[in-house]
Amino acid sequence: MNNAVTSDQANTNNINNPVNDLVTDSTLYQPQLIEATQQAKWAADKRFEVSNEPSDKPSRYMLSMFPYPSGKLHMGHVRNYTISDVLSRYYRLKGFEVMQPMGWDGFGLPAENAAIANQMSPAAWTYANIDNMRAQLKLLGLSVDWSRELATCSPEYYQWEQWLFLQLYKKGLVYKKLATVNWDPVDNTVLANEQVIDGKGWRSGAAVEKRDIPMYYFNITDYADELLDDLDQLEGHWPSEVLTMQRNWIGRSAGMEVHFPYELEAQDNTLDVFTTRPDTLMGVTYVAVAAEHPLAQYAAEHNELIAEFCALCKKGSVAEADLAKAEKIGMDTGLTVLHPLTGKKVPVWVANYVLMSYGSGAVMAVPAHDERDYEFAIKYDLPIKQVIEMPDGYADKLKAQAAADNTEVNLAYTERNTLVNSGEFDGMNFEQSFAAMLKQLEPLGLANKKIQYRLRDWGVSRQRYWGCPIPMVNCEHCGTVPVEEKDLPVVLPTDVVPDGRGNPLKNIPEFVNTSCPKCGNPAERETDTFDTFVESSWYYARFASPNDSQNMVNKSAANKWLPVDQYVGGVEHAVMHLLYARFFHKLMRDENLVSGDEPFKNLMTQGMVLAGTFYRVNADASTTYYFPHDIDIDYDERGQPIKAILKADGQPVTIGKIEKMSKSKNNGVDPQTTIDQYGADTVRLYTLFTAPADQTLEWSDDALKGPYNFVKKVWRIATEHMQALTDANIDPTVLNSTALNTDDLSKAAKDLRRKTHETIAKIDNDLGERLALNTPVSSLMELANELSSFKASGEQDLQVKHAALLDLLIMLSVYAPHVGEHLLETLGLDTQNLAYPTVDASALVQDTITMIVQVNGKMRGKMEVAPNGDPEQLKAQARAIDSVAKFITGEIKKEIVVPNKLVNIVVVG
C-alpha cells in the first residue's frame, strides 16, 4: 500500500506503515522517505556539533531536562524536546552558535526494580534502554550535538561527583550523622517514602519500622540565605509559581528558641524548642518529644510501657505526609519541665508526630492555637488554654461546619491577634509580645532570637545498589576516611543482579574489602550510594566539557556556555531538582569551576500531555482500562466523545476523564506509531500548535490531520511553484541570488509581500521575545493560505512568490525541519547556511487598504482607499457606493469613521 498522498483532502487513515512501499515520485509528500534522508545528511555533516573554541558568533545554550532511560519515549518527552529544539533552530537562524546536548539520568531505583523483575543487571537494562530511546529521539529530527552525549551511570561521569564530594568533605560541607529511615525488616533494606504503602513495604508486605542509621549529608543550609536571596535574580525569567515554591521550600522564618528548664539526676538542663509563635507561649499546656529524644529514652529505661510505646513509634513511615495523616498517639513520660515565664511545671509527653530528625525533636504544645496539638489534647484530655483573641462567632461557625460535614470539630484558632489570658502581655500584638518576652527571657538564658529554615540539610546516602558509590572507607582504627583522589573513581560493579533483599554491594568482597587510605590496615568501603539527585544536579555543567578527563568542568568551556540560556522541563521538578542544581552551581562556583550565581538564566515549565480514558468496573470493583485504539468512538458535532464501544466484544465502555498519559490508565500514545503514520514533522507541529507550551495539551489522534494537511499544502505549493518555474524556463537558483525588483508590483503581489514580512516580524517577536511557540504555527498557516491563493501572472509575480515561499520554508524549518529543509534544497538553497529572514520595512507599507462600509451596523459594501484618508472624503466615497446608497432611505443622523477599518452610516426614518 502506498502511503503518499497528493490531495489535502486525502484520508490520512490510509497511511499506516508505508516505509516499505515508498515511491520516488517527487510530487508526493512522503515523510518517511524525506525524514530519513534529512537525518542522514545532518549526521554525515555533523550539522549540530559545536566547538568550545572562541567564536565570533554569540553562544546560546538550550537544554531540556534529560530523560530517565525507561525504555520508550512518551509524548511528554516529545513535547519537551520539541520545545527546546524549535528554540535551538530559531536561534541558529538568528546567527547564534547553539549548543543543544542530550544525556541520560541513568541511576535510580526504577532500574533496580526493573532488573529484579526481569532477572538482569540494572546496567544491562539501562544501557539497552538508552540505545532504544536514542534511536527514537533521533527520529524526531532534534538538532542535538550527540558528540556531547553522557550517561550519569558511567564512571567517566560519576567520578567527578565523587571528587567534588571529597572537596566538600575537606571543607566541612559534608558530614555524617544518624538519620531516621523507613526500614523493611524482611527485605532488610531502606525504603523510600513512596515505597511505603499503608505502613507496609511495597514488596514484602512487612510492617515498616523506623530505624536510625548513619548517613552522609550535604550542608545545604549553609547556603540557605544565598539560595533564597538569589531567587530575586530570576524574577521575570522563571515562572513566578516556581519561584514561590522554591521560597516556600527554603522557608526562612524568624522565631524564638525557647528553653524549658528541668533537673534530671541532679543535673540542670533545658528542653530546647524553636517556635515561630512565641506569642502563644503562655498557652503551653504540655511539651511533646520524639521517641528517640533523651527525655523519652530516660523515661523508657524506667517504665516498660513507655519503652514499648517508643518501640511502637519506630514503626511506620517517616514521611511528613504520612505522619500528618496518621493517628496522633502519645504517652505521659511522668517527667516535667518548667515554663520559662511562669515557672510552673509542664508535663512531657512522648508523641508519634514528633520526629527527632526535625529540629530538636521537641515541640511546645499550644492546643488552643495549633490544630495538631488540639487534636492530641482532646484525645488525652489535656488542658486547652486560649491566649489569642478569637473573632466573635468563630467557634460557633466551626461547630456548624463540622456538624454539616459530619466531622470532628477542631476549634484551634491559628491566626495572629491580640494576646489574652497572658498576664502582663495581655493586649499586645505579635510583634510587641515577641519583643517583650525576648527582653524578659534572653538575659536569663531562657530564650534567644533565631532564624530557622524549613530546608533541611540534604541526606545523600541511599542504601541501594544502583547508584554512584560514596568514596569513603570505614576503618576500625581510623574511623571514616575519604578515598584518596588518585584512586577515583570508586567503580560500581555492573554485573550484579539484585534480588531486592538488602544492598548487594555488602555481599561483594571484591568491592567491600580494601585498605585504609590513612593507616593501611584492612578496611571496608562504604556501600551506600548517592541520592540520584546528585547526578542530575550538575549534568548541565558537564555538557560544556563532557570528555574532559582532567576536570569536573572545564572553566573556559563553562565560561563560553554557562549559564544555560533556556531550560525546559516539567513543573514537577520545580522544587527538589532545581534547588539542588542551584546549590551545586554555587558549590562548583566556590571551587572555581564555573562563574556566576545561577545555573539557568531562563526557565520554561511545559504543560503535561493529557488523553482520554476508557474503562469498565469489574465485578470485584477493580477497574480495567482500555487503549483508545481498541475502542470505537462516536463524537458529537463539537468533536466530544459521546459513545465508546470495545471492538473486541461490541459492548460499551465508560468514557472517563481526560488525564495525564500513563501506563496504568492505558491512555498513552506511542510516539513511534504516530511518527510512522504521519511523520515527525507533523507530530512536532501538533505538539506545539495545539496549546501554549506552558499549558496542558489534550491529545487527539483525529486532530493530527490538521497539521498533516498543512504540511501537505506547503508541499503542494512548493511542487506547483517549481513546475511553474520550469514551465517559464526560470532557474530557481538564479532567483535565489537575484534581488527582487519591487517597482510596479501588482496589488496582489504587494499584498503577498506584506503578509510575508508581517509574518517574519510576528514570528521573530513570538519566539525571540514572548516565548510563544504555538502562535507562529498559526502565522505560518495563514501565510501558506496567502501563497496558495496567489496566482502568478508573470515573471515578476513568480519572483515575488518565490521569495515568499523561501521565507515560509525557512521559518517552517524551525518546526518541521525535514520538509522545510528538503524543499529549500530542492529550490537550490544551501541549508547549512540559512539565516532567519529580515523584515523589509518597505513591504509593510500599504498603498491602499480595504475599508468596510456599514449602514446601521450592517455591512453593505467595501471600498479601496489610501491609508489614513480624510474622514470627510471617506464618508462621501462611502455614500456614493451603489450597494450602500440603496440602503440610505431616510435621514442620515450620524456618520462614524473608524480609521483604516470602517465607515458606519446611521440612518433614521
PyMOL commands that set and color helices and strands:
alter all, ss='L'
color gray80, all
select helices_A, chain A and resi 12-14+19-21+31-45+75-93+109-118+122-139+146-148+155-171+193-195+220-234+240-250+278-283+294-302+304-313+320-325+367-369+371-380+394-405+423-425+430-444+485-487+504-507+509-512+533-536+539-542+555-561+571-573+576-590+628-630+671-678+680-689+702-727+732-736+747-770+775-789+795-815+817-826+831-833+841-844+871-879+882-885
alter helices_A, ss='H'
color red, helices_A
select strands_A, chain A and resi 59-64+97-99+103-104+150-151+174-184+189-191+196-197+200-201+209-218+252-264+267-275+286-289+330-338+345-351+362-365+447-453+458-459+461-462+472-475+479-482+513-515+522-525+529-530+566-570+603-606+609-617+623-626+631-635+641-646+654-660+697-698+849-855+858-865+891-898+902-908
alter strands_A, ss='S'
color yellow, strands_A
deselect
rebuild
show_as cartoon
